[in-house]
């Protein structure tokens, strides 16, 4: 193919004037009920993301403001990064042993095996 020539490719898309709404399930859950810390039953999970360990704690039933203030306080005490997504708090590193007493101090409860 020489320079300056355009390649005409037909992909097979059918373009018409009608629009349709895409129905995909929502990834994030909208939490309608908030609970006090004593009624939470949290569990820990460990995942590898891009070769690094991430500690997940959840599921929290808090308002967005309460959850962001709690994770900000925990990140400061632990000296690590993290985020709050879909009712779970994600912390960078393997922090289960350090995180458990900090959450117990905030009156959160855990499942028996965690």
Steps between C-alpha positions, in 0.01 A plus 500: 500500500644828399498821683196718464262221402200439720398152594126443479394242759143397564465365853140400470338741742135571440430863577139607520305778663354300788653524847486233763574512870775268619387292797807401700494407867641757736841403640474707814228436752305790641487459874160606621534406866775621727597309811687591811847345542383239756270340241768454234652156443819569309733255334845530347606398154839514333549552126791554268472794264778571255729277703436676830290396799177685579303444823121528466272555800125505482216513450428838653150646524595862555424826327759616250612783728544272803690243296738754348574657840562155652732387220688829517561449872607136450736583214666765713550259793628220274713717273372345179278576205148380445153568370131429567311321221171309491472471878855369543812678617815416308841551659836468329703222661434207728355678803251259659686475832541878531152586372295270722576676835444843342153398377421331833589829667229663284251235632481292180447124532641219288383162376620204706767373261657843449 
